[in-house]
């Protein structure tokens, strides 16, 4: 009960200082899915990785990715899509240390 009282007091103090909204329990944030059970909180990036794989269509080599995409569309793919893809992969490697330090 004490925790609940402290939580309400903290929320009311913060709302006087900041503009806040209560959006409920966290479900998805920065590519991280959040699921709750009675005992634990589970986080995963399955949705983020799946969408990343769909976006690349299974291309592994950057040169193949650029050639395939540039032949499909007559645009500057290397200036738009490739840096975005690299940024997403860098973000994923920072979030998942098992990927960053895989042997």
Phi and psi restraints in degrees (range 20) as a CNS / XPLOR table:
assign (resid 1 and name C) (resid 2 and name N)
       (resid 2 and name CA) (resid 2 and name C) 1.0 -62.5 20.0 2
assign (resid 2 and name N) (resid 2 and name CA)
       (resid 2 and name C) (resid 3 and name N) 1.0 -40.9 20.0 2
assign (resid 2 and name C) (resid 3 and name N)
       (resid 3 and name CA) (resid 3 and name C) 1.0 -60.5 20.0 2
assign (resid 3 and name N) (resid 3 and name CA)
       (resid 3 and name C) (resid 4 and name N) 1.0 -41.1 20.0 2
assign (resid 3 and name C) (resid 4 and name N)
       (resid 4 and name CA) (resid 4 and name C) 1.0 -63.1 20.0 2
assign (resid 4 and name N) (resid 4 and name CA)
       (resid 4 and name C) (resid 5 and name N) 1.0 -43.3 20.0 2
assign (resid 4 and name C) (resid 5 and name N)
       (resid 5 and name CA) (resid 5 and name C) 1.0 -63.3 20.0 2
assign (resid 5 and name N) (resid 5 and name CA)
       (resid 5 and name C) (resid 6 and name N) 1.0 -42.5 20.0 2
assign (resid 5 and name C) (resid 6 and name N)
       (resid 6 and name CA) (resid 6 and name C) 1.0 -66.1 20.0 2
assign (resid 6 and name N) (resid 6 and name CA)
       (resid 6 and name C) (resid 7 and name N) 1.0 -37.2 20.0 2
assign (resid 6 and name C) (resid 7 and name N)
       (resid 7 and name CA) (resid 7 and name C) 1.0 -64.2 20.0 2
assign (resid 7 and name N) (resid 7 and name CA)
       (resid 7 and name C) (resid 8 and name N) 1.0 -44.2 20.0 2
assign (resid 7 and name C) (resid 8 and name N)
       (resid 8 and name CA) (resid 8 and name C) 1.0 -64.5 20.0 2
assign (resid 8 and name N) (resid 8 and name CA)
       (resid 8 and name C) (resid 9 and name N) 1.0 -41.5 20.0 2
assign (resid 8 and name C) (resid 9 and name N)
       (resid 9 and name CA) (resid 9 and name C) 1.0 -64.7 20.0 2
assign (resid 9 and name N) (resid 9 and name CA)
       (resid 9 and name C) (resid 10 and name N) 1.0 -41.5 20.0 2
assign (resid 9 and name C) (resid 10 and name N)
       (resid 10 and name CA) (resid 10 and name C) 1.0 -63.5 20.0 2
assign (resid 10 and name N) (resid 10 and name CA)
       (resid 10 and name C) (resid 11 and name N) 1.0 -45.1 20.0 2
assign (resid 10 and name C) (resid 11 and name N)
       (resid 11 and name CA) (resid 11 and name C) 1.0 -60.8 20.0 2
assign (resid 11 and name N) (resid 11 and name CA)
       (resid 11 and name C) (resid 12 and name N) 1.0 -43.3 20.0 2
assign (resid 11 and name C) (resid 12 and name N)
       (resid 12 and name CA) (resid 12 and name C) 1.0 -67.6 20.0 2
assign (resid 12 and name N) (resid 12 and name CA)
       (resid 12 and name C) (resid 13 and name N) 1.0 -36.9 20.0 2
assign (resid 12 and name C) (resid 13 and name N)
       (resid 13 and name CA) (resid 13 and name C) 1.0 -67.6 20.0 2
assign (resid 13 and name N) (resid 13 and name CA)
       (resid 13 and name C) (resid 14 and name N) 1.0 -41.4 20.0 2
assign (resid 13 and name C) (resid 14 and name N)
       (resid 14 and name CA) (resid 14 and name C) 1.0 -66.4 20.0 2
assign (resid 14 and name N) (resid 14 and name CA)
       (resid 14 and name C) (resid 15 and name N) 1.0 -36.7 20.0 2
assign (resid 14 and name C) (resid 15 and name N)
       (resid 15 and name CA) (resid 15 and name C) 1.0 -67.5 20.0 2
assign (resid 15 and name N) (resid 15 and name CA)
       (resid 15 and name C) (resid 16 and name N) 1.0 -24.0 20.0 2
assign (resid 15 and name C) (resid 16 and name N)
       (resid 16 and name CA) (resid 16 and name C) 1.0 -74.6 20.0 2
assign (resid 16 and name N) (resid 16 and name CA)
       (resid 16 and name C) (resid 17 and name N) 1.0 -27.6 20.0 2
assign (resid 16 and name C) (resid 17 and name N)
       (resid 17 and name CA) (resid 17 and name C) 1.0 -93.1 20.0 2
assign (resid 17 and name N) (resid 17 and name CA)
       (resid 17 and name C) (resid 18 and name N) 1.0 -34.5 20.0 2
assign (resid 17 and name C) (resid 18 and name N)
       (resid 18 and name CA) (resid 18 and name C) 1.0 -130.0 20.0 2
assign (resid 18 and name N) (resid 18 and name CA)
       (resid 18 and name C) (resid 19 and name N) 1.0 156.2 20.0 2
assign (resid 18 and name C) (resid 19 and name N)
       (resid 19 and name CA) (resid 19 and name C) 1.0 -85.0 20.0 2
assign (resid 19 and name N) (resid 19 and name CA)
       (resid 19 and name C) (resid 20 and name N) 1.0 117.4 20.0 2
assign (resid 19 and name C) (resid 20 and name N)
       (resid 20 and name CA) (resid 20 and name C) 1.0 -128.8 20.0 2
assign (resid 20 and name N) (resid 20 and name CA)
       (resid 20 and name C) (resid 21 and name N) 1.0 154.1 20.0 2
assign (resid 20 and name C) (resid 21 and name N)
       (resid 21 and name CA) (resid 21 and name C) 1.0 -133.4 20.0 2
assign (resid 21 and name N) (resid 21 and name CA)
       (resid 21 and name C) (resid 22 and name N) 1.0 143.9 20.0 2
assign (resid 21 and name C) (resid 22 and name N)
       (resid 22 and name CA) (resid 22 and name C) 1.0 -94.3 20.0 2
assign (resid 22 and name N) (resid 22 and name CA)
       (resid 22 and name C) (resid 23 and name N) 1.0 108.6 20.0 2
assign (resid 22 and name C) (resid 23 and name N)
       (resid 23 and name CA) (resid 23 and name C) 1.0 -97.4 20.0 2
assign (resid 23 and name N) (resid 23 and name CA)
       (resid 23 and name C) (resid 24 and name N) 1.0 5.8 20.0 2
assign (resid 23 and name C) (resid 24 and name N)
       (resid 24 and name CA) (resid 24 and name C) 1.0 87.4 20.0 2
assign (resid 24 and name N) (resid 24 and name CA)
       (resid 24 and name C) (resid 25 and name N) 1.0 -162.0 20.0 2
assign (resid 24 and name C) (resid 25 and name N)
       (resid 25 and name CA) (resid 25 and name C) 1.0 -70.4 20.0 2
assign (resid 25 and name N) (resid 25 and name CA)
       (resid 25 and name C) (resid 26 and name N) 1.0 146.0 20.0 2
assign (resid 25 and name C) (resid 26 and name N)
       (resid 26 and name CA) (resid 26 and name C) 1.0 -70.1 20.0 2
assign (resid 26 and name N) (resid 26 and name CA)
       (resid 26 and name C) (resid 27 and name N) 1.0 133.1 20.0 2
assign (resid 26 and name C) (resid 27 and name N)
       (resid 27 and name CA) (resid 27 and name C) 1.0 -117.5 20.0 2
assign (resid 27 and name N) (resid 27 and name CA)
       (resid 27 and name C) (resid 28 and name N) 1.0 -43.6 20.0 2
assign (resid 27 and name C) (resid 28 and name N)
       (resid 28 and name CA) (resid 28 and name C) 1.0 -148.1 20.0 2
assign (resid 28 and name N) (resid 28 and name CA)
       (resid 28 and name C) (resid 29 and name N) 1.0 128.3 20.0 2
assign (resid 28 and name C) (resid 29 and name N)
       (resid 29 and name CA) (resid 29 and name C) 1.0 -152.5 20.0 2
assign (resid 29 and name N) (resid 29 and name CA)
       (resid 29 and name C) (resid 30 and name N) 1.0 122.9 20.0 2
assign (resid 29 and name C) (resid 30 and name N)
       (resid 30 and name CA) (resid 30 and name C) 1.0 49.1 20.0 2
assign (resid 30 and name N) (resid 30 and name CA)
       (resid 30 and name C) (resid 31 and name N) 1.0 46.4 20.0 2
assign (resid 30 and name C) (resid 31 and name N)
       (resid 31 and name CA) (resid 31 and name C) 1.0 79.6 20.0 2
assign (resid 31 and name N) (resid 31 and name CA)
       (resid 31 and name C) (resid 32 and name N) 1.0 9.6 20.0 2
assign (resid 31 and name C) (resid 32 and name N)
       (resid 32 and name CA) (resid 32 and name C) 1.0 -114.7 20.0 2
assign (resid 32 and name N) (resid 32 and name CA)
       (resid 32 and name C) (resid 33 and name N) 1.0 121.7 20.0 2
assign (resid 32 and name C) (resid 33 and name N)
       (resid 33 and name CA) (resid 33 and name C) 1.0 -85.3 20.0 2
assign (resid 33 and name N) (resid 33 and name CA)
       (resid 33 and name C) (resid 34 and name N) 1.0 139.6 20.0 2
assign (resid 33 and name C) (resid 34 and name N)
       (resid 34 and name CA) (resid 34 and name C) 1.0 -123.5 20.0 2
assign (resid 34 and name N) (resid 34 and name CA)
       (resid 34 and name C) (resid 35 and name N) 1.0 127.0 20.0 2
assign (resid 34 and name C) (resid 35 and name N)
       (resid 35 and name CA) (resid 35 and name C) 1.0 -125.9 20.0 2
assign (resid 35 and name N) (resid 35 and name CA)
       (resid 35 and name C) (resid 36 and name N) 1.0 146.3 20.0 2
assign (resid 35 and name C) (resid 36 and name N)
       (resid 36 and name CA) (resid 36 and name C) 1.0 -117.9 20.0 2
assign (resid 36 and name N) (resid 36 and name CA)
       (resid 36 and name C) (resid 37 and name N) 1.0 142.1 20.0 2
assign (resid 36 and name C) (resid 37 and name N)
       (resid 37 and name CA) (resid 37 and name C) 1.0 -124.9 20.0 2
assign (resid 37 and name N) (resid 37 and name CA)
       (resid 37 and name C) (resid 38 and name N) 1.0 -177.8 20.0 2
assign (resid 37 and name C) (resid 38 and name N)
       (resid 38 and name CA) (resid 38 and name C) 1.0 -67.9 20.0 2
assign (resid 38 and name N) (resid 38 and name CA)
       (resid 38 and name C) (resid 39 and name N) 1.0 -30.4 20.0 2
assign (resid 38 and name C) (resid 39 and name N)
       (resid 39 and name CA) (resid 39 and name C) 1.0 -105.5 20.0 2
assign (resid 39 and name N) (resid 39 and name CA)
       (resid 39 and name C) (resid 40 and name N) 1.0 -23.6 20.0 2
assign (resid 39 and name C) (resid 40 and name N)
       (resid 40 and name CA) (resid 40 and name C) 1.0 -142.2 20.0 2
assign (resid 40 and name N) (resid 40 and name CA)
       (resid 40 and name C) (resid 41 and name N) 1.0 166.8 20.0 2
assign (resid 40 and name C) (resid 41 and name N)
       (resid 41 and name CA) (resid 41 and name C) 1.0 -116.9 20.0 2
assign (resid 41 and name N) (resid 41 and name CA)
       (resid 41 and name C) (resid 42 and name N) 1.0 130.7 20.0 2
assign (resid 41 and name C) (resid 42 and name N)
       (resid 42 and name CA) (resid 42 and name C) 1.0 -111.0 20.0 2
assign (resid 42 and name N) (resid 42 and name CA)
       (resid 42 and name C) (resid 43 and name N) 1.0 132.8 20.0 2
assign (resid 42 and name C) (resid 43 and name N)
       (resid 43 and name CA) (resid 43 and name C) 1.0 -122.2 20.0 2
assign (resid 43 and name N) (resid 43 and name CA)
       (resid 43 and name C) (resid 44 and name N) 1.0 145.0 20.0 2
assign (resid 43 and name C) (resid 44 and name N)
       (resid 44 and name CA) (resid 44 and name C) 1.0 -151.0 20.0 2
assign (resid 44 and name N) (resid 44 and name CA)
       (resid 44 and name C) (resid 45 and name N) 1.0 160.3 20.0 2
assign (resid 44 and name C) (resid 45 and name N)
       (resid 45 and name CA) (resid 45 and name C) 1.0 -119.7 20.0 2
assign (resid 45 and name N) (resid 45 and name CA)
       (resid 45 and name C) (resid 46 and name N) 1.0 26.9 20.0 2
assign (resid 45 and name C) (resid 46 and name N)
       (resid 46 and name CA) (resid 46 and name C) 1.0 -57.3 20.0 2
assign (resid 46 and name N) (resid 46 and name CA)
       (resid 46 and name C) (resid 47 and name N) 1.0 -46.8 20.0 2
assign (resid 46 and name C) (resid 47 and name N)
       (resid 47 and name CA) (resid 47 and name C) 1.0 -62.1 20.0 2
assign (resid 47 and name N) (resid 47 and name CA)
       (resid 47 and name C) (resid 48 and name N) 1.0 -42.8 20.0 2
assign (resid 47 and name C) (resid 48 and name N)
       (resid 48 and name CA) (resid 48 and name C) 1.0 -64.2 20.0 2
assign (resid 48 and name N) (resid 48 and name CA)
       (resid 48 and name C) (resid 49 and name N) 1.0 -46.7 20.0 2
assign (resid 48 and name C) (resid 49 and name N)
       (resid 49 and name CA) (resid 49 and name C) 1.0 -67.3 20.0 2
assign (resid 49 and name N) (resid 49 and name CA)
       (resid 49 and name C) (resid 50 and name N) 1.0 -40.5 20.0 2
assign (resid 49 and name C) (resid 50 and name N)
       (resid 50 and name CA) (resid 50 and name C) 1.0 -62.7 20.0 2
assign (resid 50 and name N) (resid 50 and name CA)
       (resid 50 and name C) (resid 51 and name N) 1.0 -43.4 20.0 2
assign (resid 50 and name C) (resid 51 and name N)
       (resid 51 and name CA) (resid 51 and name C) 1.0 -67.7 20.0 2
assign (resid 51 and name N) (resid 51 and name CA)
       (resid 51 and name C) (resid 52 and name N) 1.0 -33.0 20.0 2
assign (resid 51 and name C) (resid 52 and name N)
       (resid 52 and name CA) (resid 52 and name C) 1.0 -66.8 20.0 2
assign (resid 52 and name N) (resid 52 and name CA)
       (resid 52 and name C) (resid 53 and name N) 1.0 -41.4 20.0 2
assign (resid 52 and name C) (resid 53 and name N)
       (resid 53 and name CA) (resid 53 and name C) 1.0 -66.7 20.0 2
assign (resid 53 and name N) (resid 53 and name CA)
       (resid 53 and name C) (resid 54 and name N) 1.0 -39.6 20.0 2
assign (resid 53 and name C) (resid 54 and name N)
       (resid 54 and name CA) (resid 54 and name C) 1.0 -64.2 20.0 2
assign (resid 54 and name N) (resid 54 and name CA)
       (resid 54 and name C) (resid 55 and name N) 1.0 -38.1 20.0 2
assign (resid 54 and name C) (resid 55 and name N)
       (resid 55 and name CA) (resid 55 and name C) 1.0 -64.8 20.0 2
assign (resid 55 and name N) (resid 55 and name CA)
       (resid 55 and name C) (resid 56 and name N) 1.0 -38.4 20.0 2
assign (resid 55 and name C) (resid 56 and name N)
       (resid 56 and name CA) (resid 56 and name C) 1.0 -85.9 20.0 2
assign (resid 56 and name N) (resid 56 and name CA)
       (resid 56 and name C) (resid 57 and name N) 1.0 -11.3 20.0 2
assign (resid 56 and name C) (resid 57 and name N)
       (resid 57 and name CA) (resid 57 and name C) 1.0 56.1 20.0 2
assign (resid 57 and name N) (resid 57 and name CA)
       (resid 57 and name C) (resid 58 and name N) 1.0 31.1 20.0 2
assign (resid 57 and name C) (resid 58 and name N)
       (resid 58 and name CA) (resid 58 and name C) 1.0 82.5 20.0 2
assign (resid 58 and name N) (resid 58 and name CA)
       (resid 58 and name C) (resid 59 and name N) 1.0 3.8 20.0 2
assign (resid 58 and name C) (resid 59 and name N)
       (resid 59 and name CA) (resid 59 and name C) 1.0 -69.8 20.0 2
assign (resid 59 and name N) (resid 59 and name CA)
       (resid 59 and name C) (resid 60 and name N) 1.0 136.3 20.0 2
assign (resid 59 and name C) (resid 60 and name N)
       (resid 60 and name CA) (resid 60 and name C) 1.0 -107.4 20.0 2
assign (resid 60 and name N) (resid 60 and name CA)
       (resid 60 and name C) (resid 61 and name N) 1.0 -47.8 20.0 2
assign (resid 60 and name C) (resid 61 and name N)
       (resid 61 and name CA) (resid 61 and name C) 1.0 -80.7 20.0 2
assign (resid 61 and name N) (resid 61 and name CA)
       (resid 61 and name C) (resid 62 and name N) 1.0 132.7 20.0 2
assign (resid 61 and name C) (resid 62 and name N)
       (resid 62 and name CA) (resid 62 and name C) 1.0 -59.6 20.0 2
assign (resid 62 and name N) (resid 62 and name CA)
       (resid 62 and name C) (resid 63 and name N) 1.0 -38.2 20.0 2
assign (resid 62 and name C) (resid 63 and name N)
       (resid 63 and name CA) (resid 63 and name C) 1.0 -64.2 20.0 2
assign (resid 63 and name N) (resid 63 and name CA)
       (resid 63 and name C) (resid 64 and name N) 1.0 -42.3 20.0 2
assign (resid 63 and name C) (resid 64 and name N)
       (resid 64 and name CA) (resid 64 and name C) 1.0 -64.4 20.0 2
assign (resid 64 and name N) (resid 64 and name CA)
       (resid 64 and name C) (resid 65 and name N) 1.0 -39.8 20.0 2
assign (resid 64 and name C) (resid 65 and name N)
       (resid 65 and name CA) (resid 65 and name C) 1.0 -60.5 20.0 2
assign (resid 65 and name N) (resid 65 and name CA)
       (resid 65 and name C) (resid 66 and name N) 1.0 -46.4 20.0 2
assign (resid 65 and name C) (resid 66 and name N)
       (resid 66 and name CA) (resid 66 and name C) 1.0 -66.5 20.0 2
assign (resid 66 and name N) (resid 66 and name CA)
       (resid 66 and name C) (resid 67 and name N) 1.0 -44.4 20.0 2
assign (resid 66 and name C) (resid 67 and name N)
       (resid 67 and name CA) (resid 67 and name C) 1.0 -64.9 20.0 2
assign (resid 67 and name N) (resid 67 and name CA)
       (resid 67 and name C) (resid 68 and name N) 1.0 -43.5 20.0 2
assign (resid 67 and name C) (resid 68 and name N)
       (resid 68 and name CA) (resid 68 and name C) 1.0 -63.6 20.0 2
assign (resid 68 and name N) (resid 68 and name CA)
       (resid 68 and name C) (resid 69 and name N) 1.0 -47.9 20.0 2
assign (resid 68 and name C) (resid 69 and name N)
       (resid 69 and name CA) (resid 69 and name C) 1.0 -68.4 20.0 2
assign (resid 69 and name N) (resid 69 and name CA)
       (resid 69 and name C) (resid 70 and name N) 1.0 -38.5 20.0 2
assign (resid 69 and name C) (resid 70 and name N)
       (resid 70 and name CA) (resid 70 and name C) 1.0 -73.1 20.0 2
assign (resid 70 and name N) (resid 70 and name CA)
       (resid 70 and name C) (resid 71 and name N) 1.0 -27.2 20.0 2
assign (resid 70 and name C) (resid 71 and name N)
       (resid 71 and name CA) (resid 71 and name C) 1.0 -75.5 20.0 2
assign (resid 71 and name N) (resid 71 and name CA)
       (resid 71 and name C) (resid 72 and name N) 1.0 -29.0 20.0 2
assign (resid 71 and name C) (resid 72 and name N)
       (resid 72 and name CA) (resid 72 and name C) 1.0 -73.7 20.0 2
assign (resid 72 and name N) (resid 72 and name CA)
       (resid 72 and name C) (resid 73 and name N) 1.0 -40.2 20.0 2
assign (resid 72 and name C) (resid 73 and name N)
       (resid 73 and name CA) (resid 73 and name C) 1.0 -127.8 20.0 2
assign (resid 73 and name N) (resid 73 and name CA)
       (resid 73 and name C) (resid 74 and name N) 1.0 143.4 20.0 2
assign (resid 73 and name C) (resid 74 and name N)
       (resid 74 and name CA) (resid 74 and name C) 1.0 -93.0 20.0 2
assign (resid 74 and name N) (resid 74 and name CA)
       (resid 74 and name C) (resid 75 and name N) 1.0 66.1 20.0 2
assign (resid 74 and name C) (resid 75 and name N)
       (resid 75 and name CA) (resid 75 and name C) 1.0 -133.1 20.0 2
assign (resid 75 and name N) (resid 75 and name CA)
       (resid 75 and name C) (resid 76 and name N) 1.0 173.7 20.0 2
assign (resid 75 and name C) (resid 76 and name N)
       (resid 76 and name CA) (resid 76 and name C) 1.0 -84.8 20.0 2
assign (resid 76 and name N) (resid 76 and name CA)
       (resid 76 and name C) (resid 77 and name N) 1.0 80.6 20.0 2
assign (resid 76 and name C) (resid 77 and name N)
       (resid 77 and name CA) (resid 77 and name C) 1.0 -66.1 20.0 2
assign (resid 77 and name N) (resid 77 and name CA)
       (resid 77 and name C) (resid 78 and name N) 1.0 -41.7 20.0 2
assign (resid 77 and name C) (resid 78 and name N)
       (resid 78 and name CA) (resid 78 and name C) 1.0 -63.4 20.0 2
assign (resid 78 and name N) (resid 78 and name CA)
       (resid 78 and name C) (resid 79 and name N) 1.0 -23.2 20.0 2
assign (resid 78 and name C) (resid 79 and name N)
       (resid 79 and name CA) (resid 79 and name C) 1.0 -88.2 20.0 2
assign (resid 79 and name N) (resid 79 and name CA)
       (resid 79 and name C) (resid 80 and name N) 1.0 -12.8 20.0 2
assign (resid 79 and name C) (resid 80 and name N)
       (resid 80 and name CA) (resid 80 and name C) 1.0 -120.4 20.0 2
assign (resid 80 and name N) (resid 80 and name CA)
       (resid 80 and name C) (resid 81 and name N) 1.0 -60.9 20.0 2
assign (resid 80 and name C) (resid 81 and name N)
       (resid 81 and name CA) (resid 81 and name C) 1.0 -78.0 20.0 2
assign (resid 81 and name N) (resid 81 and name CA)
       (resid 81 and name C) (resid 82 and name N) 1.0 -41.6 20.0 2
assign (resid 81 and name C) (resid 82 and name N)
       (resid 82 and name CA) (resid 82 and name C) 1.0 -63.2 20.0 2
assign (resid 82 and name N) (resid 82 and name CA)
       (resid 82 and name C) (resid 83 and name N) 1.0 -47.4 20.0 2
assign (resid 82 and name C) (resid 83 and name N)
       (resid 83 and name CA) (resid 83 and name C) 1.0 -61.7 20.0 2
assign (resid 83 and name N) (resid 83 and name CA)
       (resid 83 and name C) (resid 84 and name N) 1.0 -33.5 20.0 2
assign (resid 83 and name C) (resid 84 and name N)
       (resid 84 and name CA) (resid 84 and name C) 1.0 -65.2 20.0 2
assign (resid 84 and name N) (resid 84 and name CA)
       (resid 84 and name C) (resid 85 and name N) 1.0 -43.9 20.0 2
assign (resid 84 and name C) (resid 85 and name N)
       (resid 85 and name CA) (resid 85 and name C) 1.0 -62.3 20.0 2
assign (resid 85 and name N) (resid 85 and name CA)
       (resid 85 and name C) (resid 86 and name N) 1.0 -44.6 20.0 2
assign (resid 85 and name C) (resid 86 and name N)
       (resid 86 and name CA) (resid 86 and name C) 1.0 -62.6 20.0 2
assign (resid 86 and name N) (resid 86 and name CA)
       (resid 86 and name C) (resid 87 and name N) 1.0 -41.3 20.0 2
assign (resid 86 and name C) (resid 87 and name N)
       (resid 87 and name CA) (resid 87 and name C) 1.0 -61.0 20.0 2
assign (resid 87 and name N) (resid 87 and name CA)
       (resid 87 and name C) (resid 88 and name N) 1.0 -40.8 20.0 2
assign (resid 87 and name C) (resid 88 and name N)
       (resid 88 and name CA) (resid 88 and name C) 1.0 -65.6 20.0 2
assign (resid 88 and name N) (resid 88 and name CA)
       (resid 88 and name C) (resid 89 and name N) 1.0 -39.0 20.0 2
assign (resid 88 and name C) (resid 89 and name N)
       (resid 89 and name CA) (resid 89 and name C) 1.0 -68.6 20.0 2
assign (resid 89 and name N) (resid 89 and name CA)
       (resid 89 and name C) (resid 90 and name N) 1.0 -37.7 20.0 2
assign (resid 89 and name C) (resid 90 and name N)
       (resid 90 and name CA) (resid 90 and name C) 1.0 -64.3 20.0 2
assign (resid 90 and name N) (resid 90 and name CA)
       (resid 90 and name C) (resid 91 and name N) 1.0 -43.9 20.0 2
assign (resid 90 and name C) (resid 91 and name N)
       (resid 91 and name CA) (resid 91 and name C) 1.0 -59.1 20.0 2
assign (resid 91 and name N) (resid 91 and name CA)
       (resid 91 and name C) (resid 92 and name N) 1.0 -44.4 20.0 2
assign (resid 91 and name C) (resid 92 and name N)
       (resid 92 and name CA) (resid 92 and name C) 1.0 -63.6 20.0 2
assign (resid 92 and name N) (resid 92 and name CA)
       (resid 92 and name C) (resid 93 and name N) 1.0 -41.3 20.0 2
assign (resid 92 and name C) (resid 93 and name N)
       (resid 93 and name CA) (resid 93 and name C) 1.0 -68.6 20.0 2
assign (resid 93 and name N) (resid 93 and name CA)
       (resid 93 and name C) (resid 94 and name N) 1.0 -29.2 20.0 2
assign (resid 93 and name C) (resid 94 and name N)
       (resid 94 and name CA) (resid 94 and name C) 1.0 -74.8 20.0 2
assign (resid 94 and name N) (resid 94 and name CA)
       (resid 94 and name C) (resid 95 and name N) 1.0 -32.3 20.0 2
assign (resid 94 and name C) (resid 95 and name N)
       (resid 95 and name CA) (resid 95 and name C) 1.0 -79.4 20.0 2
assign (resid 95 and name N) (resid 95 and name CA)
       (resid 95 and name C) (resid 96 and name N) 1.0 -32.1 20.0 2
assign (resid 95 and name C) (resid 96 and name N)
       (resid 96 and name CA) (resid 96 and name C) 1.0 -113.6 20.0 2
assign (resid 96 and name N) (resid 96 and name CA)
       (resid 96 and name C) (resid 97 and name N) 1.0 97.1 20.0 2
assign (resid 96 and name C) (resid 97 and name N)
       (resid 97 and name CA) (resid 97 and name C) 1.0 -67.6 20.0 2
assign (resid 97 and name N) (resid 97 and name CA)
       (resid 97 and name C) (resid 98 and name N) 1.0 -25.4 20.0 2
assign (resid 97 and name C) (resid 98 and name N)
       (resid 98 and name CA) (resid 98 and name C) 1.0 -67.3 20.0 2
assign (resid 98 and name N) (resid 98 and name CA)
       (resid 98 and name C) (resid 99 and name N) 1.0 -26.3 20.0 2
assign (resid 98 and name C) (resid 99 and name N)
       (resid 99 and name CA) (resid 99 and name C) 1.0 -81.5 20.0 2
assign (resid 99 and name N) (resid 99 and name CA)
       (resid 99 and name C) (resid 100 and name N) 1.0 -41.9 20.0 2
assign (resid 99 and name C) (resid 100 and name N)
       (resid 100 and name CA) (resid 100 and name C) 1.0 -62.9 20.0 2
assign (resid 100 and name N) (resid 100 and name CA)
       (resid 100 and name C) (resid 101 and name N) 1.0 -37.4 20.0 2
assign (resid 100 and name C) (resid 101 and name N)
       (resid 101 and name CA) (resid 101 and name C) 1.0 -111.8 20.0 2
assign (resid 101 and name N) (resid 101 and name CA)
       (resid 101 and name C) (resid 102 and name N) 1.0 30.3 20.0 2
assign (resid 101 and name C) (resid 102 and name N)
       (resid 102 and name CA) (resid 102 and name C) 1.0 -69.2 20.0 2
assign (resid 102 and name N) (resid 102 and name CA)
       (resid 102 and name C) (resid 103 and name N) 1.0 141.8 20.0 2
